[in-house]
């Protein structure tokens, strides 16, 4: 039994771009949180906020890229 279809090459590239942007978002938020913690002595962001923000950015950017590539395909 098959639950999902194979991803097209464009979708694989879009996911890769989304995952990279999500990773950089994680790193940026962790850097901000760490520097703030060193200066002030308390954390600015909770780990839950950092986690969900990274996931939302990764999947959101992938969705936007997939949507725009589908619209371009329909246009031609």
C-alpha positions in Angstrom: 0.0 0.0 0.0 1.4 3.4 -1.0 0.5 6.5 1.0 2.3 9.1 -1.0 3.6 9.7 -4.5 7.2 10.3 -5.6 8.3 13.9 -5.5 9.2 15.5 -8.7 12.7 16.9 -9.2 11.4 20.5 -8.8 9.7 19.5 -5.5 12.9 17.9 -4.3 14.8 21.1 -5.1 12.2 23.2 -3.4 12.3 21.1 -0.3 16.1 21.3 -0.2 15.9 25.1 -0.4 13.3 25.2 2.4 15.3 22.9 4.6 18.4 25.1 4.1 16.5 28.3 5.0 14.9 26.6 8.0 18.4 25.5 9.2 19.7 29.1 8.8 16.7 30.3 10.7 17.5 27.9 13.6 21.1 29.1 13.6 20.2 32.8 13.6 17.6 32.4 16.4 20.0 30.4 18.5 22.7 33.0 18.0 20.3 35.8 19.0 19.1 33.9 22.0 22.7 33.0 23.1 24.0 36.6 22.7 21.0 38.0 24.6 21.6 35.4 27.3 25.2 36.5 27.7 24.3 40.2 27.9 21.1 40.1 30.0 21.4 36.9 31.8 18.0 35.4 30.8 16.8 33.8 27.6 14.9 35.9 25.1 13.3 33.0 23.2 12.1 29.6 24.5 13.2 26.4 22.8 9.6 25.8 21.6 9.5 29.1 19.8 12.8 28.4 18.1 11.7 24.9 17.1 8.3 25.9 15.7 9.7 28.9 13.9 12.3 26.8 12.1 9.7 24.3 11.0 7.3 26.9 9.9 9.9 28.7 7.8 11.1 25.4 6.2 7.7 24.1 5.3 6.3 27.5 4.4 9.1 28.4 2.1 8.8 25.0 0.4 5.0 25.6 0.0 5.6 29.0 -1.5 8.2 27.7 -4.0 6.0 24.7 -5.0 3.0 27.0 -5.4 4.9 29.5 -7.6 6.3 26.7 -9.8 2.8 25.3 -10.3 1.5 28.7 -11.3 4.3 29.1 -13.8 3.6 25.6 -15.2 -0.1 26.5 -15.6 0.7 29.8 -17.3 2.7 28.1 -20.1 
